Amino acid sequence: MSVFGKLVLIGVVGGAAGWAGLAAGGKGWTPAMLTDVAQAQFTALMGRQAEAMPAATRTPTGPVIYYRHPDGLAEWSATPIETADGNAFVPVLASEDVSFDPEAVTPLEPESGERTLLYYRHPMGLPDTSPVPKLDSMGMDYLPVYADEASDAGSVTVSPGKLQRTGVRTSIAVFEPMATAVRAPGIVALDDRRVSVISLRADAFIEEVEDVTTGSIVEAGEPLAMLYSPDIVSAAAQYVSDLRSGEGRVEGSRQRLANLGVPVSVIDKIAADRRTPVQITLMAPRSGVVLERMAVEGMMSEAGETLFRIADTSVVWVMADVPESALTGLAGGNAATITFPGLPGETFSGMIDKIYPEVDMQTRTARVRIDLPNPEGRLLVNMFADVALAGGDGAPVVQVPETAVIDTGDRQVVIRDMGEGKFAPQDVVLGRQAAGMVEILEGIAEGDRIVTTSTFLIDAESNLNAALAALTAPEAGE
């Protein structure tokens, strides 16, 4: 027969087997009847008579358990009866059908002759136990529970093979200083202490503005604008008159000019020349960058109106947003390492100047201010930064990997390795978290071995053992 013919034959035989299964379900055929029907169908497809096919002879054994309809209909009887047309029902022996005799179930022997079998539990973890082996609704065997496994209701014993298959890994709790490096995003901001607003203390007219615009860099004492103020001119004239007369009101006249915001250098020049100036020069009070220019030639500026805003950018702030959970261990003076996406490959060093006493309601972060030198002016306002802050007091603490902790919200647990494949959950109190490690305040000590992977599997098994122990405890008492 060709390969194609064989493939066709296999497909036809599979279809016949499926048909036979459906027919058996509808007509109530037994496994023995299905075997005969399958043989008959197969021989018919092969083009030969069923009688020509050699088959193994099966001799039914056991007592008669019921009687079935001779034509395969879904009718049975516990006693010998006949059909309406006079045909006798066919007896079915014990070996021809599934036995429901409890004595036929072979008890599950313990793995070791010294282990004591207590009960059998549901394979899917349902709260159901049995003193004898049984199957659940899906046909799965109940699992045995031995005395050495149930001695501790919250513990679980795992075989070496299962440990390897589930990938259980353990580590030892260490007692050493915690590396609390905190990483946070940041942004460059101006130092508020280095920003100056330039305004007048008297009404004045701006007659001329120097070639200064927003973004210009100016030096302290550099002229910014020329202005005429009637109040300042009047005070200067009084000062010159007092100087010429030699009267004792000179100091008062000089103080009046100072109160109007006239620089000391300009006052000294008036005293030396003994002349009243018509224009007064407005000069930069500090070196820095012009952030804002409001002065325009010909304008009339009222007292207190801002004309220029200048900032010294030789030192800037980096404002880092640190999560409230990472604030523990941070303090003023701690070192900070900062990088900027706009300056790749460069690292800047600074220190924490202040931790703001407020947490943002939306982001749940606190602002940490870092002073950073900027002598070349390369750090621009509002540049993004990546900040790494060093924290911790250097004191050693008990710590374990973060993966070892099961946090349910109201309960934190680690799984202790008791040795010889036995594990038990242990409630712990957590402290700081950093660099993949968690500080343990209570629960375990240095040197304890704990599970770091597959913790949820072992915890679920231990909780199941505890629940089953609670269910079986009343039975034991009875």
C-alpha positions as a printed NumPy array, in Angstrom:
array([[  0.   ,   0.   ,   0.   ],
       [  1.294,   3.488,  -0.877],
       [  2.019,   6.175,   1.706],
       [ -1.041,   8.147,   0.575],
       [ -3.203,   5.081,   1.009],
       [ -1.923,   4.541,   4.509],
       [ -2.665,   8.155,   5.464],
       [ -6.214,   7.835,   4.138],
       [ -6.64 ,   4.567,   6.056],
       [ -5.468,   6.185,   9.329],
       [ -7.914,   9.061,   8.888],
       [-10.829,   6.706,   8.229],
       [ -9.946,   4.549,  11.236],
       [ -9.789,   7.646,  13.473],
       [-13.227,   8.713,  12.269],
       [-14.62 ,   5.268,  12.958],
       [-13.209,   5.349,  16.484],
       [-14.82 ,   8.72 ,  17.13 ],
       [-18.143,   7.444,  15.813],
       [-17.873,   4.401,  18.039],
       [-17.238,   6.626,  21.106],
       [-20.293,   8.786,  20.392],
       [-22.444,   5.725,  19.827],
       [-21.196,   4.182,  23.064],
       [-22.127,   7.269,  25.031],
       [-25.629,   7.313,  23.593],
       [-26.335,   3.608,  23.838],
       [-24.599,   2.757,  27.121],
       [-22.067,   0.31 ,  25.671],
       [-19.439,  -1.171,  27.948],
       [-15.652,  -1.122,  27.297],
       [-15.779,  -4.768,  26.185],
       [-18.488,  -3.99 ,  23.623],
       [-16.46 ,  -1.061,  22.305],
       [-13.519,  -3.366,  21.666],
       [-15.653,  -5.756,  19.592],
       [-17.244,  -2.947,  17.602],
       [-13.847,  -1.364,  16.88 ],
       [-12.514,  -4.667,  15.594],
       [-15.534,  -5.171,  13.377],
       [-15.295,  -1.679,  11.894],
       [-11.591,  -2.01 ,  11.252],
       [-11.938,  -5.37 ,   9.48 ],
       [-14.812,  -4.061,   7.376],
       [-12.698,  -1.143,   6.201],
       [ -9.835,  -3.47 ,   5.351],
       [-12.105,  -5.461,   3.096],
       [-11.977,  -8.603,   5.141],
       [-14.487, -10.387,   7.365],
       [-14.289,  -9.852,  11.103],
       [-13.976, -13.557,  11.588],
       [-10.702, -13.546,   9.667],
       [ -9.091, -11.109,  12.127],
       [ -7.308, -12.84 ,  14.983],
       [ -8.166, -11.214,  18.312],
       [ -7.087, -11.878,  21.805],
       [ -9.733, -13.775,  23.75 ],
       [-10.861, -12.049,  26.946],
       [-12.683, -14.184,  29.476],
       [-14.998, -12.119,  31.736],
       [-14.509, -12.777,  35.43 ],
       [-16.224, -11.854,  38.624],
       [-19.853, -11.84 ,  39.71 ],
       [-22.732, -10.438,  37.697],
       [-23.153,  -6.793,  38.694],
       [-26.125,  -5.902,  36.412],
       [-27.919,  -6.86 ,  33.162],
       [-27.893,  -4.789,  29.972],
       [-30.255,  -4.606,  27.002],
       [-29.312,  -7.181,  24.314],
       [-29.624,  -4.574,  21.521],
       [-27.381,  -2.007,  23.248],
       [-30.169,   0.316,  24.267],
       [-29.768,   2.485,  27.381],
       [-31.635,   0.043,  29.571],
       [-30.264,  -1.914,  32.521],
       [-31.594,  -4.183,  35.219],
       [-30.335,  -5.511,  38.532],
       [-32.184,  -8.846,  37.952],
       [-32.576, -11.107,  34.894],
       [-35.437,  -9.858,  32.701],
       [-36.51 , -10.079,  29.066],
       [-37.319,  -7.509,  26.401],
       [-40.79 ,  -7.024,  24.976],
       [-39.948,  -9.369,  22.078],
       [-38.702, -12.114,  24.417],
       [-34.914, -11.59 ,  24.276],
       [-33.104, -11.985,  27.589],
       [-30.996,  -9.163,  29.032],
       [-27.236,  -9.887,  28.823],
       [-25.366, -10.265,  32.147],
       [-22.373,  -7.973,  32.77 ],
       [-19.614,  -9.38 ,  34.968],
       [-17.406,  -7.354,  37.321],
       [-14.404,  -7.407,  34.978],
       [-16.465,  -5.929,  32.128],
       [-17.2  ,  -2.636,  33.874],
       [-15.765,  -0.169,  36.35 ],
       [-15.837,  -1.471,  39.905],
       [-17.152,   0.749,  42.689],
       [-16.082,  -1.564,  45.468],
       [-14.04 ,   0.433,  48.052],
       [-11.945,  -2.64 ,  48.762],
       [-10.718,  -2.561,  45.154],
       [ -8.944,   0.75 ,  45.745],
       [ -5.319,   0.165,  46.574],
       [ -4.279,   2.418,  49.445],
       [ -1.46 ,   4.831,  48.654],
       [  1.622,   3.618,  50.434],
       [  3.841,   6.154,  52.143],
       [  7.132,   6.989,  50.421],
       [  8.994,   5.605,  53.389],
       [  7.962,   2.786,  55.672],
       [  8.652,   5.003,  58.716],
       [  6.325,   7.858,  57.654],
       [  2.823,   7.947,  59.113],
       [  0.   ,   8.808,  56.733],
       [ -2.562,  11.15 ,  58.328],
       [ -5.101,  11.953,  55.59 ],
       [ -5.527,  12.917,  51.954],
       [ -6.174,  16.495,  50.838],
       [ -7.814,  17.942,  47.751],
       [ -5.28 ,  18.317,  44.881],
       [ -6.554,  21.818,  43.965],
       [ -6.419,  23.177,  47.517],
       [-10.127,  23.059,  48.294],
       [-11.056,  22.608,  51.99 ],
       [-11.804,  18.903,  51.689],
       [ -9.93 ,  15.974,  53.187],
       [-10.419,  12.229,  53.189],
       [ -9.129,   9.421,  55.394],
       [ -8.842,   7.101,  52.342],
       [ -7.574,   7.66 ,  48.78 ],
       [-10.184,   9.175,  46.454],
       [-10.6  ,  11.148,  43.249],
       [-11.974,  14.648,  42.838],
       [-14.626,  15.639,  40.303],
       [-11.958,  15.958,  37.598],
       [-10.474,  12.529,  38.245],
       [ -7.36 ,  13.779,  40.042],
       [ -5.946,  11.807,  42.976],
       [ -6.122,  13.351,  46.432],
       [ -2.641,  14.076,  47.813],
       [ -1.318,  12.307,  50.915],
       [ -0.347,  14.297,  54.023],
       [  2.167,  12.681,  56.383],
       [  2.776,  13.312,  60.067],
       [  6.188,  14.916,  59.509],
       [  4.641,  17.382,  57.057],
       [  1.781,  18.365,  59.363],
       [  3.824,  18.742,  62.539],
       [  3.974,  22.501,  61.889],
       [  0.712,  23.853,  60.505],
       [  2.408,  26.78 ,  58.792],
       [  5.392,  24.93 ,  57.324],
       [  5.838,  22.965,  54.149],
       [  8.29 ,  20.281,  53.095],
       [  9.44 ,  20.257,  49.479],
       [ 11.318,  17.396,  47.85 ],
       [ 14.703,  18.113,  46.2  ],
       [ 13.274,  17.363,  42.778],
       [ 10.446,  19.851,  43.218],
       [ 12.853,  22.466,  44.541],
       [ 14.874,  22.169,  41.355],
       [ 11.827,  22.23 ,  39.075],
       [ 10.298,  25.333,  40.686],
       [ 13.603,  27.242,  40.748],
       [ 13.705,  27.896,  44.498],
       [ 16.766,  29.944,  45.476],
       [ 17.881,  31.009,  48.941],
       [ 20.265,  33.533,  50.466],
       [ 21.482,  34.504,  53.935],
       [ 20.378,  37.612,  55.82 ],
       [ 23.42 ,  39.867,  56.209],
       [ 24.326,  42.428,  58.857],
       [ 26.139,  45.337,  57.226],
       [ 25.706,  49.048,  56.407],
       [ 22.951,  49.768,  53.937],
       [ 23.884,  51.398,  50.667],
       [ 21.042,  53.892,  50.421],
       [ 21.782,  55.523,  47.088],
       [ 18.655,  57.352,  45.977],
       [ 18.095,  58.253,  42.345],
       [ 15.697,  61.04 ,  41.457],
       [ 14.928,  63.391,  38.566],
       [ 15.904,  67.029,  38.923],
       [ 15.869,  70.382,  37.196],
       [ 18.239,  73.376,  37.213],
       [ 16.955,  76.526,  38.926],
       [ 18.381,  79.923,  39.811],
       [ 19.764,  80.603,  43.268],
       [ 17.188,  83.002,  44.733],
       [ 19.906,  84.66 ,  46.784],
       [ 21.75 ,  85.708,  43.612],
       [ 18.898,  87.436,  41.776],
       [ 18.602,  91.251,  41.773],
       [ 15.696,  93.446,  40.712],
       [ 16.721,  96.959,  39.621],
       [ 14.188,  99.715,  40.187],
       [ 14.142, 103.395,  41.207],
       [ 13.104, 104.982,  44.493],
       [ 11.845, 108.101,  42.784],
       [  9.925, 108.932,  39.644],
       [ 12.295, 109.362,  36.688],
       [ 12.467, 109.642,  32.906],
       [ 14.614, 107.109,  31.017],
       [ 16.653, 109.157,  28.571],
       [ 19.043, 106.472,  27.295],
       [ 19.436, 102.7  ,  27.633],
       [ 22.74 , 100.935,  27.086],
       [ 23.12 ,  98.068,  24.636],
       [ 21.789,  95.566,  27.142],
       [ 19.134,  93.005,  26.293],
       [ 17.668,  89.885,  27.855],
       [ 20.451,  87.288,  28.023],
       [ 23.276,  89.818,  28.067],
       [ 26.073,  89.269,  30.571],
       [ 26.937,  92.338,  32.613],
       [ 29.554,  93.135,  35.223],
       [ 28.959,  94.814,  38.583],
       [ 29.098,  98.656,  38.178],
       [ 28.47 ,  98.551,  34.428],
       [ 26.074, 101.339,  33.263],
       [ 22.621, 100.215,  32.228],
       [ 20.711, 103.444,  31.563],
       [ 20.776, 107.235,  31.902],
       [ 17.821, 108.861,  33.626],
       [ 16.528, 112.224,  34.798],
       [ 14.688, 112.452,  38.093],
       [ 13.463, 115.807,  39.428],
       [ 13.591, 114.497,  42.999],
       [ 17.184, 113.305,  42.672],
       [ 18.307, 116.545,  40.974],
       [ 16.683, 118.601,  43.725],
       [ 18.4  , 116.564,  46.444],
       [ 21.741, 116.839,  44.62 ],
       [ 21.382, 120.62 ,  44.363],
       [ 20.694, 120.863,  48.077],
       [ 23.765, 118.716,  48.781],
       [ 25.988, 120.975,  46.616],
       [ 24.594, 124.076,  48.315],
       [ 25.308, 122.674,  51.748],
       [ 28.846, 121.779,  50.69 ],
       [ 29.498, 125.299,  49.44 ],
       [ 28.023, 126.994,  52.484],
       [ 29.866, 124.768,  54.886],
       [ 26.834, 124.447,  57.085],
       [ 26.281, 121.433,  59.261],
       [ 23.476, 120.051,  57.129],
       [ 25.857, 118.286,  54.692],
       [ 25.433, 114.876,  56.253],
       [ 21.657, 115.154,  56.049],
       [ 21.779, 116.146,  52.384],
       [ 24.089, 113.262,  51.586],
       [ 21.815, 110.807,  53.389],
       [ 18.827, 112.058,  51.392],
       [ 20.629, 111.196,  48.112],
       [ 21.445, 107.752,  49.481],
       [ 17.819, 107.236,  50.443],
       [ 16.772, 107.997,  46.844],
       [ 18.988, 105.153,  45.646],
       [ 21.867, 107.202,  44.253],
       [ 25.046, 105.052,  44.268],
       [ 27.868, 106.061,  46.642],
       [ 30.23 , 106.573,  43.708],
       [ 27.852, 109.104,  42.16 ],
       [ 27.477, 110.962,  45.478],
       [ 31.265, 111.12 ,  45.871],
       [ 31.582, 112.534,  42.349],
       [ 29.011, 115.261,  43.173],
       [ 30.975, 116.163,  46.317],
       [ 34.221, 116.363,  44.37 ],
       [ 32.843, 118.448,  41.468],
       [ 30.546, 120.609,  43.585],
       [ 28.156, 120.521,  40.635],
       [ 24.591, 119.308,  40.34 ],
       [ 24.29 , 116.573,  37.66 ],
       [ 21.39 , 116.71 ,  35.229],
       [ 21.455, 112.955,  34.506],
       [ 22.053, 110.068,  36.817],
       [ 23.636, 106.806,  35.657],
       [ 21.836, 103.582,  36.605],
       [ 24.47 , 100.857,  37.186],
       [ 24.358,  97.06 ,  37.58 ],
       [ 24.531,  96.085,  41.276],
       [ 26.052,  92.638,  40.539],
       [ 27.598,  90.579,  37.768],
       [ 25.325,  88.158,  36.022],
       [ 22.866,  87.542,  33.21 ],
       [ 20.092,  89.945,  32.347],
       [ 16.911,  87.95 ,  32.813],
       [ 14.493,  90.754,  32.075],
       [ 14.701,  94.275,  30.604],
       [ 11.722,  96.556,  31.023],
       [ 13.501,  99.904,  30.524],
       [ 12.718, 101.698,  27.251],
       [ 14.145, 105.017,  26.108],
       [ 11.767, 107.899,  26.722],
       [  9.581, 106.103,  29.206],
       [  8.584, 107.529,  32.549],
       [  9.339, 105.107,  35.381],
       [  7.46 , 105.388,  38.622],
       [  9.114, 104.67 ,  41.922],
       [  9.381, 100.913,  42.535],
       [  8.81 ,  99.891,  38.908],
       [ 11.141,  97.106,  37.729],
       [ 13.574,  98.173,  35.003],
       [ 15.986,  95.206,  34.924],
       [ 16.318,  91.769,  36.563],
       [ 19.813,  90.285,  36.803],
       [ 20.888,  86.855,  38.116],
       [ 24.314,  85.6  ,  39.113],
       [ 24.618,  82.077,  37.598],
       [ 28.067,  81.233,  38.966],
       [ 26.225,  78.928,  41.387],
       [ 22.884,  77.284,  40.535],
       [ 20.452,  74.994,  42.295],
       [ 19.455,  71.508,  41.224],
       [ 15.993,  70.733,  42.582],
       [ 15.514,  66.956,  42.886],
       [ 12.085,  65.359,  43.449],
       [ 12.693,  62.522,  45.934],
       [  9.904,  60.039,  46.828],
       [  8.815,  60.319,  50.441],
       [  9.684,  56.653,  51.005],
       [ 13.34 ,  57.406,  50.143],
       [ 13.807,  60.436,  52.392],
       [ 15.012,  58.351,  55.335],
       [ 18.772,  58.643,  55.595],
       [ 19.06 ,  61.866,  53.585],
       [ 20.467,  64.934,  55.334],
       [ 22.098,  68.237,  54.557],
       [ 25.717,  67.891,  53.51 ],
       [ 25.301,  64.458,  51.888],
       [ 27.122,  64.05 ,  48.6  ],
       [ 25.246,  64.214,  45.313],
       [ 26.314,  63.044,  41.866],
       [ 24.531,  64.689,  38.964],
       [ 24.446,  64.064,  35.23 ],
       [ 22.621,  65.983,  32.523],
       [ 21.131,  64.593,  29.297],
       [ 22.207,  67.844,  27.634],
       [ 25.847,  67.269,  28.656],
       [ 26.464,  63.575,  27.93 ],
       [ 29.541,  61.948,  29.376],
       [ 30.032,  64.562,  32.108],
       [ 29.446,  64.14 ,  35.825],
       [ 29.041,  66.96 ,  38.345],
       [ 29.484,  66.735,  42.101],
       [ 27.62 ,  68.724,  44.729],
       [ 26.03 ,  68.344,  48.13 ],
       [ 22.582,  68.588,  49.651],
       [ 21.952,  72.129,  50.873],
       [ 18.35 ,  71.778,  52.038],
       [ 15.471,  69.298,  52.181],
       [ 12.216,  71.215,  51.838],
       [  9.721,  70.518,  54.679],
       [  6.832,  69.682,  52.375],
       [  5.606,  66.735,  50.288],
       [  3.707,  67.389,  47.09 ],
       [  0.119,  66.155,  47.363],
       [ -0.033,  64.846,  43.782],
       [  3.436,  63.346,  43.203],
       [  4.17 ,  62.381,  46.853],
       [  7.722,  63.716,  46.486],
       [  9.794,  66.189,  48.471],
       [ 12.158,  68.731,  46.958],
       [ 15.847,  68.38 ,  47.75 ],
       [ 18.035,  71.366,  46.89 ],
       [ 21.629,  70.902,  45.788],
       [ 24.156,  73.733,  45.336],
       [ 26.167,  73.229,  42.172],
       [ 29.018,  75.488,  41.   ],
       [ 28.574,  76.821,  37.456],
       [ 31.599,  79.017,  36.777],
       [ 31.469,  78.595,  33.006],
       [ 27.727,  79.121,  32.786],
       [ 27.134,  75.825,  30.959],
       [ 24.275,  74.812,  33.221],
       [ 21.164,  76.564,  31.995],
       [ 17.965,  77.196,  33.891],
       [ 15.339,  74.414,  33.505],
       [ 17.82 ,  71.812,  32.231],
       [ 16.867,  68.253,  33.201],
       [ 19.155,  66.348,  35.557],
       [ 19.593,  62.796,  36.882],
       [ 20.512,  62.964,  40.566],
       [ 22.081,  60.243,  42.719],
       [ 22.024,  61.03 ,  46.44 ],
       [ 24.107,  59.221,  49.049],
       [ 22.23 ,  58.476,  52.273],
       [ 22.485,  56.365,  55.382],
       [ 24.359,  56.774,  58.632],
       [ 26.78 ,  53.886,  58.037],
       [ 25.359,  51.765,  60.871],
       [ 25.047,  48.033,  60.027],
       [ 21.535,  46.577,  59.806],
       [ 19.98 ,  43.175,  59.025],
       [ 18.966,  43.174,  55.365],
       [ 17.683,  40.771,  52.731],
       [ 16.995,  41.04 ,  48.975],
       [ 13.728,  42.75 ,  48.004],
       [ 12.58 ,  39.606,  46.171],
       [ 12.521,  37.701,  49.472],
       [  9.68 ,  39.815,  50.907],
       [  6.013,  39.04 ,  50.284],
       [  4.069,  42.236,  50.932],
       [  0.289,  41.795,  51.066],
       [ -0.346,  45.347,  52.241],
       [ -1.235,  44.54 ,  55.84 ],
       [  1.369,  41.837,  56.301],
       [  5.021,  41.393,  55.296],
       [  6.423,  37.859,  55.213],
       [  9.658,  36.096,  54.314],
       [ 10.063,  32.33 ,  53.846],
       [ 12.686,  30.79 ,  56.109],
       [ 14.678,  27.784,  54.992],
       [ 14.618,  25.413,  58.007],
       [ 16.85 ,  22.838,  56.324],
       [ 16.173,  19.376,  54.87 ],
       [ 13.64 ,  20.789,  52.423],
       [ 11.432,  22.339,  55.112],
       [ 10.237,  25.957,  54.819],
       [  8.146,  28.175,  57.092],
       [  6.754,  31.714,  56.709],
       [  7.992,  34.398,  59.086],
       [  6.33 ,  37.762,  59.689],
       [  8.809,  40.659,  59.561],
       [  8.865,  44.42 ,  60.123],
       [ 10.482,  46.306,  57.245],
       [ 12.723,  49.359,  57.35 ],
       [ 14.527,  51.17 ,  54.564],
       [ 14.805,  49.962,  50.982],
       [ 17.761,  50.703,  48.727],
       [ 19.883,  49.105,  46.028],
       [ 17.652,  46.025,  45.84 ],
       [ 17.878,  45.328,  49.585],
       [ 15.355,  45.72 ,  52.436],
       [ 16.155,  46.407,  56.072],
       [ 14.542,  43.946,  58.517],
       [ 13.756,  45.528,  61.87 ],
       [ 12.079,  42.475,  63.44 ],
       [ 11.494,  38.849,  62.507],
       [ 14.813,  37.386,  61.406],
       [ 18.428,  37.711,  62.471],
       [ 21.812,  37.73 ,  60.816],
       [ 22.668,  34.374,  59.252],
       [ 19.085,  33.158,  58.772],
       [ 18.593,  31.563,  55.37 ],
       [ 15.584,  32.834,  53.478],
       [ 13.979,  32.094,  50.096],
       [ 14.525,  34.736,  47.391],
       [ 12.681,  33.157,  44.427],
       [  9.417,  31.191,  44.128],
       [  8.347,  32.666,  47.465],
       [  4.686,  32.859,  46.476],
       [  4.528,  29.134,  45.672],
       [  5.902,  28.122,  49.07 ],
       [  3.792,  30.709,  50.906],
       [  0.624,  29.423,  49.225],
       [  1.507,  25.847,  50.154],
       [  2.21 ,  26.788,  53.785],
       [ -1.082,  28.697,  54.05 ],
       [ -2.858,  25.649,  52.637],
       [ -1.223,  23.409,  55.208],
       [ -2.317,  25.748,  57.994],
       [ -5.896,  25.798,  56.698],
       [ -6.035,  22.014,  56.408],
       [ -4.611,  21.624,  59.886],
       [ -7.375,  23.851,  61.199],
       [ -9.99 ,  21.763,  59.366],
       [ -8.681,  18.445,  60.595],
       [ -8.044,  19.519,  64.186],
       [-11.678,  18.958,  65.307],
       [-11.662,  15.5  ,  63.735],
       [ -8.529,  14.622,  65.656],
       [-10.183,  15.773,  68.849],
       [-13.173,  13.545,  68.248]])
